[in-house]
Amino acid sequence: MASTSLVPSILVSYCSPAPDFRDSGNFKGFCRRISVSSRRGFRVHAESTIQEKELRRCSQFLERSSSFSKDTTLSSSEWKSVPDIWRSSVEKYGDRVAVVDPYHEPPSTFTYKQLEQEILDFVEGLRVVGVKADEKISLFADNSCRWLVADQGIMATGAVNVVRGSRSSVEELLQIYCHSESVALVVDNPEFYNRIAETFLKKAPLRFVILLWGDKSSLVTSGRKTPVYSYNDIKNLGHERRAKFGARSSDAGKYEYESIDPDDIATIMYTSGTTGNPKGVMLTHQNLLHQIKNLSEFVPAKAGERFLSMLPSWHAYERACEYFIFTCGVEQKYTSVRFLKDDLKRYRPHYLISVPLVYETLYSGIQKQISSSSAIRKFLALTLIRISLAYMEMRRVYEGMCLTKEQKPPMYIVSMVDFLWARVVAFVLWPFHMLAEKLVHKKIRSSIGISKAGVSGGGSLPMHVDKFFEAIGVNVQNGYGLTETSPVVSARRLSCNVLGSVGNPIKDTEFKIVDHETGSVLPPGSKGIVKVRGPPVMKGYYKNPLATKQVIDDDGWLNTGDMGWIAPRHSTGRSRSCGGVIVLEGRAKDTIVLSTGENVEPLEIEEAAMRSSLIQQIVVIGQDQRRLGAIVIPNKEAAEGAATSQISPVDPQVNRLSKETLTSMVYEELRKWTSECSFQVGPVLIVDEPFTIDNGFMTPTMKIRRDKVVDQYKEEIDRLYK
């Protein structure tokens, strides 16, 4: 017998053997509580010891799935956390295929029901090895079905996942792990683990490591005391625990449950960092749920449609889109840059979600294929494509889809003349456009494989690429967002696909354009700093309140750092359907200020230059100089082909072009393709090493790190301007 005297209070909790999830309201605890306050001279005698309950945070609907009645349908308005989406998807699409992962060993295919069970087993397995709510777990891996299971499993425990890809440097990964205060690590495969093991085992506090793919026998063991679990180890531990709960074991009564709050942090995503050190962006469940619930207005995905996933799953853009499409019952196939071309033809996806570089690569491949054709075929294809480009230009005019900064609409009579002229020209060109459709465009679309639309985000889509895909009948929907905005804040709809823009704001999200110096709000058509406010905006930067305050003001407006303008609303004229769309014109911090005081946006020049087949990559430079210059990675194969196919001082017997000749050819190409830009490029620096993710000159989302490129070639740039 135990005896307690004069204690401040006693809290007694008791529970049914298994948690009851039938109450769909807020269930901050299923256990009833009795609190007894003591008084002087009062005694409480207990016949047995009361066992303290272990508090568990969980996904309210995911883990009550077994208690759902069959005729109950869960609506999206009831979701409180991201993992809640799986219960709804299983109810609607249970036996449909959710994911196909053919390039990992073993290859995997899961239906929605099977995928939900994988997640549930993984959740419970994480709890078995000691994962608690609010703890940080680093997930360093690339896109795969097991990444998705690990991501959702960590979230469903109430823990926070800290994500990054396996191609990042060891130093960057260690910085992220330590800064985020992670307690454990989930890694992609043995090769990746072995690359980081020595550094992490010495410098990072590791409670355990989980290996998503591969065999533990391939891991280095020298100096390792940290336990390592395979994916199947965690899954099996969870499955066994769940089986005990199902058998009404006494273990089930040890726990008290509370639901994940929508404002709880779901993930910390470190920015790619085109400049400076990465910052940890805290995104809540509510941030991500806003994306999941509203992306359908831009991508009307339907059950059974196919999506191809090739971007890193940990990137905000791919991640939010994946969550969304799984609520629509689609089938997602994982691929990579290596297999993309073949998978587009073999899998023929309805949608491809990717970055502008992928569409540029597809464009370049098509151009190369046309150029390698016979002279007659090449002439016919290029002529018909030009006609289609002209036809689509006229069509945009009479449909009112041409952008303008002019705040005043044109006079009615001018609008009517413009409309009629565009109609007449389009009518004349239409038969030739139809001929192009039959002889050229249909074949190109078949080789690309995208049947509905390509969705582009994560960077600027060059206008010539945008126009080309429109002309051949491939819908490309450009969107805009940042990691700090979960990420999508605007996108082009199929019904209002205004070229050159990033479309209309997502639901409940506001935009404003402010003056770079004064901060005053600018009228439509005026260029300034883009600011956004609404549900997608992050909670803040992890452990960095100063940086948070610098980008989010007291009224909740996030300074994106991007330059842009909002299209004025016109009731007549060629811009009548464009009102309110967002147009971006580069990053404020990318602006080059010449010694003459002129401000130059390099993106316009770079996009124009990239139309040349001789230029593989380019970075425009010139800060504090009198004129612009450029660092260029040439396409040497194309340059040698151009040199030998025309009368040239280059000896056709010479296999390699001299650097002087190559520089001259590139300079001529720059003059040709940037002639319509506001500024021209002067001196050119030719370099051999391409900008890649592996050498640190590109972010994981394939954007060039300008500061690192300029730092790397500082001495050469100085000599260039002497």
N, C-alpha and C positions, 0 to 999 in steps of 0.2 A: 504494500500500500504506500502511495506517495502522499506527502502532506506539504501544503504550501500555505504560508502565513504572511499576511501584510504585504502582498505583492501589488504593484500598481494596477495591473489589469491582466486579464486572461482572455486570449482570443482562441476560440475553438472553431475549427472548420471541419465539416464532414461532407461527404460526397457519395454519389452512387458509384458502383464499380467501374463504369465506363462513362466518359463525358457525353452529356445529352446535347446534341447540336440542333434540336428541333426548333428552338426559338430563333427566329430570323432577325430579331432585334439586336441591339448592342449587348453582347454578352461578356462584360468585363470580368465575369467569373461565374461558373456554373454552381459553385459550392455555396451553400447557405452558411452564414457566419453568426456566431453568438458571442457578444462581448460582455464580459462580466467585470464591473468595476468593484474594487475592494474597499472596505471601510475598516476603521480601527477595530480590532477584536474579531474580524470576520475571517473564517477559514473555509477553504474549499478542499474537499477530499476527492481524489480521483481513484477509481478502482483499477484503471489501466492507463498506460502512457498514451497521450495523444500524439500521433505522428504528424509532423509539419508537412504541409503540401508543397510540392515543387511547382512554381509558377511557369506556365508555358504560354508563349504567345503564338498564335497560329492564324492561318488564313481561314476566315469565318466559314466560307462555303466549300472550299476545296476539301477540307478535312471532315466535313459533315456529310460527304457524298453518300455514304452507306445508309444514312438515316433519311434520305430524301424519298418522299413518296413518288411513284412513277408518273403521276399526273401533274407534278409540280414543275413549273417552268420558271427559271431564274432570269430576271431581267437585268440589263446592264446597269440600271439605276441603283441596283442593290449591291453592286460590287464595292468593296471597301479596300481591297488590296489587289495587286496585279495577279497573284495566283488564283484569285476567285474566278477568273475568266475560264479556267479549264472545266469547271462544273457546267457552265452554260454551254460550252462547246461540245462536251461529251453528251449532254442531253439532246443537242440538235444533230450532231454529226458523228456520233460514237464509233460507227464502223467504217467511216471514211478514212482514207489514208491521210495522215497529217504530215509526216516527214519521211523523206527518202535520203539516206546518207550513204552513197555508193563507194566513196573513196577512202573510207576508214576501214580498218580491220578489227572486228568483222563488219561487213556492210550491214546497214540497219534500215528497217522500214517499220514504222509504228502507225497504227490507227490512233484516233483521238482517245479511245478507251485505254489502249495500251500505253500511250504516252502519259496519261493521267496516272496510271498505276506506277509507272517508272518514277514520276515525280513524287508521289506519295511514299514510295519505298525509300527514295533518296532523302526526303525530308526527315523521316523517322530515323534513318541511318545516321544522319548528321547529329540528331539529338543523342543517339546512343554514344557517339564519340565525344559528346560534351559541348556541342554548339548551343549557345544561349542567345536570347533576344538581345538586340542592339550591339552584339559583337561584330567586328569587321572580319570578313573572310575574303582574302584576295583570290580572284579567279583570273589567272593568266593563261589564256588559251584562245584558239582560233575557232571559227564557226564550225559547228557540228551539232548533231542531235544531242550529244552528251553535254555540250556546253549549255544548251537550252535547259536540260534537266537539272544541271548543277545550279544554274542561275535561278531557276524557279524554286528549287529546293532550298537554297539559302534564304531567299526572300520569304518563303512560307514558314520558316522557323522564327521570323521576326528579326533575323540578323540582317546585316547590310553587306552586300557584295561590292568589292572594289575591283573593277575590271580593267584588263589590258591585254594586248595581243602578245604572242610569243616572239614576234620579230623585234620587239623593243630591246634596247640595250640592257645589260645586266644592271648597270648603274642606275638607269631610269626606273627599272622595276624595283630595285632595292629602295630607292627614294620614295616611290609610291607606297610600297608595303609599310615602310617605317613611319612615313608621315601620316598614313591613314590609321595607324595603330592596329593593324591587322594582327590576328592571333593565330591564323592558320592559312594554308595555301593550297589551292586547287590548280594543278598544272595540266598541260596538254598531253605530253608524252615523255618517255624516258630520255629522248635526245634533248628536249628542252630542259628537263629537270637536271640532267648532268651538266648542262651549260651554266646553270645558275647555282648549283648545289654548294660549291665551295664557298662562294661569297655569302649566300643566305645562311648556311649553317654556322658561319663564323659571326655574322653581323646582325642577324634578324631573330627575334624570339618566335620560334615555331612550335606550336603545340602538336600539330600533325600536318601531314601532306597527303592530298588525294590525287591519284593519277587517273586521268580520264581514259586514256588509251594506252595500250601496250602492256608489257609484262614487267612486274616489279623486279624480276631477276636481272633485267638490263640496267638497273640503277647502280650508280657508284655507291659504295657502302663505307668508304674510308671516313672515319670520324663521325659517322652518323648515329645519333641516338634518338632522333625524332622518329616517331612511328609513321609509316607510310601505308596508306590503304589504297587499294585499287577501286575503280568505279564499282565493280561487282561486289567487293567487300562491303562497301557502304550500303549498296542496294540490298544485299542479303541480310545485313544486320537490321535494316529497317523492315524488311519483309518478315523476319522472325518476330520482331517486337510487335508489329501490327497483327500478326497471327495470334499472339498472346492476348492482345486487347480484344480481338474478335472472340476468343474463347472465354472472355470475362475473367481473365486472370486478376489476381489481387494487385498486380503491378499497375493496372489501369486506374486504381483508386488513389495512386500516389500523387496525382497531378491536379493542379488547378489551372484553368484555361482562361485566356483573355484574347480578344480579337486584335489583329493589327489595325492600328488607326490610319485613316487615309493620309494624315499629315506626318506619319512616321517616315523616316528616310528609308528608301528602298535600295538605293545604290549610290556609290560615289564614283563619278566618272572623271578621270583626269584629262584635261583638255590636251589636244594634240600639241599645242605649243609651237606655232610657226615663229613666235618670238618669245623669249623668256622661258622660265621654268613652268611646267604644267601646274595647274591649280585644280584642286578636288571639287568638282561640282556636285552638290548634294541635291539629288532628285527624289522627291517623295512619291509614294504610291499614287497620290492624287495627281501629280504632274503627269505621270505615265498613263494613268487612266483617262485623262483628258485627251491624250493622243489616240488611245485605243477607241474611244467612243466617237471621235469626230473625224478621223482620217477617211472615213467612208464617203464624205462629201467630195473628196478629190479622187479617190480610187474606189470605184463601185465594184469591189470584188464579190464574186459569187461562189457558192459551195461547189467544189469539184474543180475549180480553175487551178492552173498551175503557176507557181511562182518560182523563180530561180534566185537562190541566195548565193552571192559571191563576195559581198563586202564583209568585213569583220563584224561578227555578231555583237561584239562589245561596243561598237560605235553607235552613238545615240540614234543616228538616222536609220541604220539597218535594224537596230534593236526595237525601236518603237514601231516600225513597219511590220516586223515579224509578229510582235504581240498582237497588233491589229488584225493581220490576215488570219491568224489562228482563231479569231472570233468569227470569221466568215466561212470557215469550213474548207479552206483551200488546201492544196497539196504543195508542200514546199520541198524542193530538191536542193541539196547543198552542192556547190561546185566551187571552183577556184579559177584564178586567171588562167592557169595552165589548161584547164578543161573547158573554159567558157565557150570558145568557138564551136567545139564539137557538141557541147550540151545544148546550145541554142538550137542547133539543127535537129539533134536527137530528141530533145525533150519538148521543144516548141512551146515555150511558156507563154501564158497569156500576158504576164507582166514581168518585166525585169526592173528591179530596183537597184540603181547603181549611181556612180559618180560621173561627172562630165568626161573624165579621161577615158572611160570605157566607150562612150558614144563617139568621142574623137577617134579612138582606135578603130572602131567599126567603120567610121567614115573614111579613114585613111586606107583601110583594107579594101573597101569598095573602089576607091579612086585608083588604088594600085592595080586591082584586078581589071578595071576598065582600061588603064594605060597599057597593060600587057597584052591587050587584045589586038587583033589585026587592025590596020589603019581604017578600013571601012567601018568595022564594028565600033571602034573607038569614036570615030567621027559621028556616027549615028547616035550612039548612047549619049555622048556629051551634048549634042545638039538637042536631043529630045529632053534631056534633064534641064537644059537652059530654058527651053520652052515651058516646061512645067514650073520652073521657078518664076518665070514671068507671069504665068497664069495664076499661080497662088498669090503673087503680089497684087494683081488686079482684084482677086477675090477678097483679099483682106481689106482693100479699099472700099468695095461696095458693101461688105459686111460690117464696116466700122471697127476694124480690129487693128488699126495702125496707131502706134503710140505718138503722142505729142506732148510737149511741155506748155504749149499755148493755153493760157487760162480762158481766153475768149473763144467761143465756138465760131466757125466761119459763117458768113452770110448764107442764108437759105438758098439763094440762087446759085452761089458758088458750090455749095454742097450738092445740089441737084446735078449741076454740070459734071462735077467730079464723079458722082455716082453713075450717071449715064455713060460717061466715057469709059469708066472701069468695066461696066457691064458689056459694052460693045467690044472692047478689046478682049475681055475674058471669053465672050461668045466666039470670037474669031479664033482664039487659041485653044478652045475646048476640044475640038476634034484631034488636034495634034497632041494635046495632053492625054486624051484617051488612047491614042496610038502609043504614046510613051508608056502608059500604064500597061498595055498589053505586051509590048516588046521588051521593056526594060524594068519598070518598077516592080512588076509582079515577081520577076526573077530575083531581084535584089531582096525583096521582102522575104522570099522563100529561103534565101541564103542566110538572112539574119535570124529568122525564126520567131520573132516577137509578133504575136497575133493580135494583141489589143493595144498595149502602150508600154513605153519605157518611161520610168519615173526617174528623174535626175535631181540630185541634191548634193550638198556637201561642197559646192564650188560653183564657179560661173560657167554656164554653158555658152560656148562661142556662138555668135549669131549665124555664121555661115553653116555650122553644123545643124543648128536649129532649123534653118530654112531648108537645108537639103533633105532632112528627114520628113519635113512637112510636104515637100514637093513629091517625094516618092510614096507618100501615104502611110508613113509610120508616125503614130502619135507619140510625141515626147513631152511629158508634163514636167516642167521645171518647178522646183520648190525651194524654200528658203527656211533656214533655221540655224540654231547654234546648240552646242551641248547645253548651254545655260538655259535654253528654252525647250528642252525635252525631246526633240529639237524643233519640230515643225511649227512655224508660225504663219506660213502662207504657202500657197501652191496654186498652180494653174489647173482649172477644171477642164474636162474634155469639152464642156459646153461653152467655155470662155478661155480658150487656149491662146492667149495673146503673146505672140513671139516677142522676145526681148524683155519680158517681165517675169516676175516670180509669183504672179497671180494674186488672188485675194486673200485676206487674212482668214485664218482658221476661226471657228466659232468662239465668241466671247473674248477675242484678242484684239487689242487696239494698237494702232500705229500712229506715230507722229514724227514729223521731220523738223529738226531744230537747227538753228544756226550754229556752226562749229565754234564760234567765238563768244557770242552773246547768250546762247541757249534759248533764244526766243523762237516760238513756233512759226514755221514757214508755211505759206499757202501752197496748195497743190501745184505741181509743176516746178517748184523750186527745190534745188538740190541742197541737202544738208545731212546731218547725222541722223540715222534711223534709230528710233526708240520704240520699244514694245512694252505692253503691259497686259497681264491676263493670267489665266490658270496655268499655262505652260512654264512660266518663269520660275527658275530654281529657288530653292530655299536659301542658298548662299554658297560661298566657298568654305570648305571644311577647314576649321581652325584658322580662318583668315577673315576676320570681320572688317578689317581695313579695306581689303580688296573688294569685299562684298559691297561696302558703302560707296566705293568709288564707281561701281557700275549700276547699282540699284539705288534710286533716290527715295526720299521719304514717302513719295506718292506711289511707289511701286514700279516706276518706269525703269526699264533696263536699257542701258546704253550699249547698243550692239557693236559699236565701233565701225559700222559699215556706212558708206555714203550712198544716198539714193533719193528718190522722190516718189510722190504719189501722183498718178495720172489724174488730171482734171476731168470733171464730169461735163460732157457735152451732150446736148440733145440732138444735134445734127452733125453731119460731116463724117469723115473717115475715122474719127476717134470716138464715135458715139457709144461704142460697146466696151470701151477701155476704162471708163471712170472707176477710180478707186483701186486699180491694180498697183502693185508695188514694183518699182524699177530700181535695181541696184547698179551702182557705178564704182565699185572698188572699195577697198578698205581705207579708212582715214589714215591709219598708220602706215599704209603702203604708198601714200602720196609722196612723190619725189618733188622736193623744192629745189629748183635750180638757183644758181647764184644771181640770176637776173630777177629773182623773186617770183617767177612763174611756178604754178603748181601743176604737176603732171600726174595723171592716173595711168600707171604702167599697164594695167590690165587690158585696156583697149588696144594698145600697141602690140602686146604679146599675143592677143587673140588673132589680130590681123596677120601677124608674122607666122603664126602656126598654120596658116593656110598653105604655106610653101612646103612642097614635098622635100626640100633640102634641109628644113629645120626640124629637128627632133624635139628639142627643148630650148627655152629662152627665158632669160631674166633681164629685164630692162633696168639699167642703173643710171646714176647721174646726180645723186644727192650732193648739193653744194657745188656742182660743176656748171660750166656755162652751157653745156649741151648734153643730150642723152647719149648713152652707150648701151651695149648689150653683151651679155655673156651667152654664147650659143653652143649647144651640143648639136653638131650637124649630123644629118643622115648621110653618111659617107657613101653608102651603096647607091643612093639616088643621085648624089653629086657626081660620082664616077660615071654613072650611066648618062647623066646630062652632058658631061664633058666629052664623052666619046661619041655622042650622037649628033654633035654639031661641029661646025668649023671652029676650032679653038686652038690657042697656042699650046694647049696641053697635048703632049705626045700620046697618042692612043696606045702605044706599047707600054707606057708606064702604068704599073698596076695601082700605085698609090698617088693621089694628088699631093702636090706640095701644099704646105700650110698657107703660103701666100695666095696661091690660086684658089684654094678653098675659101679663104677669107674674102677674096674678091667676089666669088660667086655668091656667097652668103650675103654680102653687102648689097649686091645687085637685087637679090631676092627681097631683102628688107625694103629697099627703095620701091620696088614694084608693089609689094603687098601692103605697105603702110603709107602709100602716097596720099590716101584720103584722111589719114589721122591728123590731129591738130599739131603734133610734134613728130619730127623725123629723128631716126637713130643715126648717130655719128659713128664713133669708133666701135669696132667689134672685136671681142675676145673669143677666140675659138678654143674650146677645151674638149678633151677626149672622154673624160669619165662622166657617164650619165648621172643625173640626179636620181637616186633611188632611196627607198626606205632603209635598205641595209646599210648604206654609207652615211645615213643621217641627214641627207639633203632633202628628203621628202617626209611628210608626216605619214602616219599609217593610213590616212585617207587620201593619200597621193596628191597633196598640195605641197608645192615647193617652199622650203624654209628659206626665205629671202636673206634673212640676217646671217644664216650659216653659210650660204653660198658667197655672199659678199665678204664675210670674214675669211673664208678659205682662200679667196683669190684677191685679197687686199693688195698685195704687192704688185700683182699683174695689172690690177685696175689702176693703181697709182702710175705705173709706167705707161698705161694706155692713154692717160690724159696729159702726159708730159710732152 
